[in-house]
Amino acid sequence: MHDASLAPVFFEIAVLVLMAAGLGLAGLMLRQPLVVAFIAAGVLAGPDVLGLVRSEAFIGLLSQISIAVLLFLVGLKLDVTLIRSLGAVAVVAGVGQMVFTAGFGLALALALGLEWASALYVALALAFSSTIIIVKLLSDKHEIDALHGRIALGILIVQDIAVVLAMVVVSAIGAGSEGHGDAGGAAFVPLLLGGAGMLAVVWVFIRWLAAPLLGLIARSPELVVIFAVGWAAGFAAMADAAGLGQELGGLAAGVSLASTPFRDAIGARLAPLRDFLLLFFFLSLGAGLDLQGLGDQVLPALALAGFVLVGKPAIVTAIMAALGYRARTGFLAGITLGQISEFSLIFVAMGVGLGHVDEEAAALVTLVGLITIALSVYAIQHAHALHRVAEPLLRRLERRPPEAETSGDSPDRPGEVYDFVILGLGRYGCRLGTGLKARGFRVLGVDFDPEALRTWRGHGMDAHFGDATDPEFVAHLPLRGVRAVISAVPPGRGALSDADRHPAFLHALRAIGFDGQIAVTVNHRDEADAFRALGATLILAPFEDAAERAAQRIAEGCGF
């Protein structure tokens, strides 16, 4: 049956999605995240430009569902194992960065003339960074597993937990005070009862129902998606009815499934739906901007954006230096955090909905988000070049020696002379090391994965902890008497070899005058010429070498 009343809405949604896709393509050509294009599409479709947005209630509903699904996916990650895996560095650096960023941000916001409530919301919004954008860019640069990349990801997890807690507190305060006037503490009794009831439901589900129920549902991939969306929306609706807010309900739904073996599959299947639904949140955000009054926000937005782009990385660099890390490690980790998060926009939008802040504060944070997200993309892409410019100043912050990166990397026997140095102690690197050791050679391993270092040392070999893409680190390796340095990490894996820029350690070894052999691991032998041009003298192709050796053994075993 065709309902003529829905035809304008259908047409409107189709135009908005196509407009967002077109601007998304333009943003892709400019290497910009889609969030910038989606907000720009909302601005164009808003009442001050094209006036295409007329179904505010329908778009608002999709926006609410998107936030519930987003927080559901965040809740899926909040299992006990993940929280326990956070290292002390990530916790200290993450909490320290948020405290100092929010503190300085609050002072700056007040100096710009914002009233206390708005200034507090803005300050907290500045403290969070975009996990989605940072993970994407670090993955593209093959630095997600570098030392600075791992630290940045740890800080992001701490931030995600903090912003979720902030949303829960704000939602609870708003729900407790809404409609109760001066009822005092009695107003929170129904809220506490509702929260206790929801926690009881979550506990019972996790304890007895989650694993068997998901085991049945997982037989049908399509049913997994339907169940997950229904579970997230159902919990959001239940929490909203209890006065706890839809956000808390979506989060609780995710937490209830976080300990099941199906959480990764659920997250992977819901990610495209999350991205599509979030489109409507950003469209709504952009359409709600008052362009006529936005001019007054430009100077404050530029001041706050400058603080985020420069001040936040400086804070992280200083904290990392205080923890004993090299200035390079702190700078590269900090530069990735130089933007505000999508959660920042959602957090401030919650404040507007609860009446804590006005639309002007939301517009200010949105403008700061557009500026910082757009510019930080280029800063992350050119982080190493920026580090070379800032290096003279950064050296003043660095301890001599940087304890956190040297206390565990010095050889077990100081002054030992080695025959080989292996960079990357995964399965291939570890087998190379044990094979060379069995032939009587002295081998030193280098990696920034503590588990890999423990395994390596378990074979009775010495190890350094560090990032071989750091020229300064390479310069401090004990290379006197070394016959060959071997990179056991093929291109496209980790930070030892960046597919977009040739391995930094090759340049670093030549820069310090190393005249021994340099072996590079590749996926295919047709990659060899590029590495030989950079100074590699030996090319290792593990898969092809293994296949040739296997073919030889098979032929010999068959008597040929």
N, C-alpha and C positions, 0 to 999 in steps of 0.2 A: 504494500500500500504506500502510495506517495503522499506525503504531507506537505502541502504547499507552504505552510508556515515555516518549515525548516529549510526551504530552498535558499533564502538569503544567508542563513547561517552556514550552510554547506558551501556556498560560493565564497563567503568571507574566509572560512578556514582554508579552502583550497588556494585562494590568492595569497594568504599569509604564509602558508607552507612553501609555495612556489617562490615567493619573495625572499623568504629566509634561505631557501636553497640557492637562489641566485647570488645573494649577498655572501652566503657561505662559500661559494665557489670563488668569488672575488677575494674574500679573506684568505682562502687557501692559497691563491696566487701570491698574496702578500705575506704568507706564512703567519697568519693571525689565527688564534683559537676561534672556534665557532661561537663562543659566548659573546664575543665582540660583535660578530655579524648578526646574531640573533637580537641583541639589544638594539643595534642600528636598525634592523628591520622593524622592531616595535616603534622606534622613534619615527621612521618614515610612515608607518601605517597609523600612527597616532593622530589625535584630533588637530594638532598644530601643523601637520604637513598634509598627508593625503586623506585623513579621516576615514580610513577603512575599518577601523576597529569599532564595531557597534554592539557586538554580542559580549559585553564585558562579563556578564554572569557566567556564560558558558566557558569562556577562556579562563575566568577565575577558578571555575570548578576543575578544569584540567590542570591548572597551576597548583591547586591544593593536592590533587592526586599525585602530581609529579614530586612534590616535596615529601609526601608520605612514602612513595617508592624510593626516593633518594635516601631518606633516613632508614628505611628498611634495609637497603643495601649496605649502609654504614653499620647498622646493627649486626649484619651478617659477619662482619669482620671482627666484632668485639668479643671474641672468645677468650677464655682464660689463657690459653697458650700464647696468643699474640701479645697480650698485655705483659705476660711474664717474660717474653722474648725481648722486650725493649731494654736496651742497654742503659747503663747509668749516664753515658754521654748524651744519648738522645733525650732522656728525661731532664737532665740538668740544663742542656742547651735549649730544649724546647720550652721548658717552664721559664727559664731565664729570659729567653727572647720575647716571650709573650708578656712577661711582667714589665720589662724595660720598654718594649714597644708600646704597650698600653699606657704606661706611665708618661712617657714623653709625648705620646699621641694625645693624651688627655690634656696635658699642659698646653700643647699647641692648639688643640681645638678650643680650649677656653680663651687662649690669647686671640683667636680669630673671631671671638664674640659669640660662640655657641653657649646656650644655657646648659646647666649641669647634666641633665638627663640625656640630652642629645649628644653632648660632648663625651659622655661615658659610653654610649652606644657606638659612636664613631671610633673612639679609641680602641674598644674591643674589636671592632670590625677590621681595624688596621693590623691587628696582631696575627690574623690568620692568613695563610697562603693557600694557593690553589693546588691541591693534590693532583687533580686530573691533568692540568696543564704541565706541571713539573714532571710527572711520571712520563707523559708523552714526549716531552722535549729531551729528557735524559735518556729515554729509550732510543729516540732517533739518533742521539749522539753516541750511543753505546757506552754511556757513563752511568747507567743505573746501578752497576755493580762496583763502580769505583769507590774509593774510600769516602770521598766527599758526597757521592751520590747516596751511599748507604746511610751516612749521617743525616743528610737532608731528608731522606724517607722516614727515618726514625723520628725526626722533629715533626714531620707532617702528621705522623700517627698520633703523637702527643697533642698536636694542634686539633686534630679531628676529634679526639676524645674531649678536649677542653671546650670546643665549640658546641658539641652535643650537650655537654653538661650545662653550658651557658643557656642553650635553648630550653633545656628542661627546667632550669631555675626560672627563666623569664616566663615560660608557659605556665608554670605552677603559680608564680606570683600573680600573673594576669588572671588566671582562672580563679584563684582564691579571693581576689579583690573585686572581681567583676560582679556587679549586681548585689553585693552584700553591704555596700555603704559602710557604716561604722559598726558592723557586727563584731569587729575585733577578732579574737582568736577562734571564736565559734565558727567563723566563716570557713576556716580551713578543715573543720572536722569531716564534712562530706568529701572534701578533696583527699584527705589522708585515708579515709575508708575506701574511696575509689582506687587510690594508688595501691593500697594493700591488697585489694581484691584482684587488681590486674597482675601484680607480682605473684600472687598465689596461682592464678591461671597459668602464667608463664612457667612457674616452677613445676607445676603438675604436668604441663605439656612436655617440658624438657625431660622430666624424670621418667615418665611412663609412655608417652604417646609419640614423641617426635620421630624417633628412629623407626619404629614399625610402620607408622603412617607414611613417612617419606619413602620407606622401602617399597610400599605398594604403589604410591603415586609415581615414583621414578620409572616405573615400567613404561610410562607414556610420556615422552618429552613434552608434548603439547599440554598435557595435564599439569606438569610441573609449573609451567608459566601461569596457567589459569589459577592454580592453587596459590602460588606465591603472591600474585596481584590481589587475589581475594583475601588472603591472610593479612597482607599489609593494609588494605583498605578496611577490612573488618576490624582489625585492632585499632586503626586510626579512628574509626567511627565509635568504637566502644570507649576509647579514651576520651574522645570529644564529649560523648554523652555523660561521662563521669566527671567532666570539668577539667580534665588533665591536658587537653589539647591534642590535636591530630598528630602533631610532630612527635610527641612522646609515644603515642600509640604505634606509629610506624616504626620507631626505633625499637620498641619492645617486641614487635613482631619479628624483626630481624634477629634480635638477641636470642629469641626462643628457638631459632634454627641454626644459630652460629656454631653449636657444638656437634652438629650432625655431619656425616661424611658427604652430604649432598649440597653443602653451602656453596662450594665453588661452582658447581653446575648451575645452581639457581642464580648466582650472581652473574655468570656469563650469559645466561639466557635473558636476564632482565636488563642488562646494560643497554642494548639498543632501544628498548621501550623507555627506559629512564631518560636517554638522550632525547627521544622524540617528545616525551611529555615535558621535559625541562624547557624545550623550545617555547612552550606557552607561558612558562613563568617569566622567561626573559623577554618575550614579546609583550607581556602584560607590564613588566617593569619599564621597558622602553616607551610603551604607549602612554604610561602614566606620568612621564616626565613633562613638566611645564617648561617648554622651550623659551617662553617669554620671560619667565623669572629665572631661567638658568644662567643668564648672563651674570647675575650677582654672585653665583656660586663658582665662577671660573677661577678667580684668584685664590679663594680658600682651597679649592680642589687641587690647584697646581702646587700650593704649599704642602698639603697633606700627601699628594702623590710624590713630590720630591723627597719627603721624609721616608715614605715607604720604599722608594727606589734606591735611596742612598743610605738612609738611617738604619733601616732594618738589616741590610747586609753588613753594615758596620757593627751593629750590635752583635750579630752572630759571629763575625770575625773576632771581635774582642773577647767574647765568651769562650770561643774555641781556643784562642791563644792562652787565656787564663787556665784552661783545662790541660794545656801542654801540647796542643797540636800546632803543626806548621801553619804559618800565615796563609800559605797557598791553599791548604785544605779548608781552613775556615772561610777564606774569601770565596772559593768555588762553591762551598755549601751555602754561604750566605747569599750569593748573587742569585741562586735559584729561588730564594724566598722573597724576592723583591716585587711582590704584587699582592693584592688582596684576593680573597677566595670567593667562590660562588656562595659558600656558606655565609660570608660576610653580608652579601646582599640579602640572603634569606633571613639572617638574624635581624638586620635592621628592618626588613619588611614585617617581621613579627612584631617588632617594637611599634611600628606604625599601626598595625592592626589592633594592638592592645592599648593604643592611645598614649604610649610612653613618649614617643617622639612624633614630630610632624613630618609632612611630606617633603619639606625642604631638606631635612637631614637625610632622608632616603635618597633624594636627588643628588645630594652632595656625595654620598658614599658610592652611588652608581657612577657618577662622573669620575671619581677617584679610581674605581674599578676599571673603567674603560681605559683610562690613561695608563695605569700601572700594568694591566694585563697586556696591553698593546706594546708598550715599550720593553717590558721585562722579557718578552719573547726574543727580541734582538739581543738583549743583554746576556741571556742564557746561551744563545747561539754563539756569541763572541766572548764568552767568559774568559777564555785563556788569553785572548788579546787584551782584554781589560785588566787582567792580572798583571801582564807585563808592564802596562802603564802604571799601575798602582804599586808595583813591587817595591820600589825604594821606600815608600811610606810604610808599607806593610811590614817590612823587616824590623821596624822599631817595636812592633807589637810582639814579635816572636821570641820565645825563650830560647836560650842557647845552652844545651841542645833542647829541642822540643820533646819533652819527656814522654808524652802520650804516644808519640810515634817512634820513640827510640828505646823506651824502657823494655819493650818486649821483642825488639827486632835485633838486638845485638847478638852476635853469634854466641853459641854456648861456650866456645873457647876463644876468647878475645885474642886477636893477632894471628889466628889460623889462616893459612894460605890454602886457597881452593883451586881445584882444576876446572870445575864447571859451576856456573850460576844459572839456575833455572827459574824463570819468571812465570808464575802460574802453576799452582800445585793441585790441579784437578786430577782426574784419573790418569790422563795421558802424562802430565808432568810428573806425577808421583811414580808411575811405572818407569819413566825415563831415569828418574833419580835413583830408584832402587836398582835398576839395571846397571847404571854407571858405578854405583857403590859396590855392587857385587863383583865388578871388574877391578876393584882396588882404587877407584878414583875418589877424591874428596869433593863433595857436592854441597853447595849452599842453595837453599830454596827461598823464594820471595813470593809472598802473597799477602793480601789484606783480609783474608777470611780466617778467623781464629780457629775454626773447626779444621780447615785444611792444614793449618800450621801444626795443630795437635797431632793429626794423623801422620804428617811428615816427620815430626820429631819422634813419633812412636816407632819409626823405622830406624832411629838412631842417627838422624842427619840434622845438621844445623839449619836455622831458618832466620830470615829477616821478616818483620812485619812492615809493610809499606806498599805504596802505589808506584809502580814502575813508570807511569806516565809523568811523574814529577821529576823534572830534570835535576833538581837539587837532591832528591833522594838518590837518584842514580849516581850522582857525583860522590856520594858518601858510601857507596857499596865497596866492599873490600875486593877490588879487581886486580890487585897486584899478583901477578903470576897466573891469573885465570886464562885458560886456553880458549874457552868459548862461553859466550852468554847465549842462552837458549830461551826464546819465547815459546812457551807451550800453550798459548792461548790463540786459537785461530781467529782471523778477522771476523768482526760482527759479534764477538762475545767479550763482554767486559770492557774495561777501559784501556787495556794494554794495547789494543789496536783498534783505532777508530776508523770505521769504514769511510767516513767523509774526509778525514785527514790522516795521512799515513802515520804509522806507530811513532809516538813521541820518543820512545826509548831508543830508537835507531839514531835520531838526531842527537839525543843526549849522550849516547855512547861515543859518537864521533866527536862531539863538542869537547869531551874530556880527554880525547886522544887515545881511546881504547883501540889497540891494534890487534886484538885477538879475533877469533872467528865469531860471527854473529849468525845464529840459526833462527829462522822464523817459521812458525807453523802456519800452513794455509789449508783451506778446504779443498782447493783444486790447483793443480800445477800451473794452470794458465794465469794464476795470480802472481806467479813468481817474479816476472820481469819488473813489476812496479816496486817490489821490495828490494830486488837487487839494485835498482837504480838509487835506492836510499841507503845502500851500504850493506845489505844482507849478503852473506857469503855462502850460506847453506839453507836450502829450502826443505822443510819437512811436510809431507802430506800424509797424515796418519791413516786416513781411510784408504787412499790409493796404495800406500805402502803395505797396509795390512791385507788388502785384497790380493796384491801381487804375491805376498808371502803365502797366503792361504791357497792360491792357485798352484803355487809351486809344491806345497805340501800335499795337496790333493793329487797332483800328477805323480809325485814320488810314491804316494801310498797306493796308487793304482798300477805301479810298475812301469810307468812311462819314463 
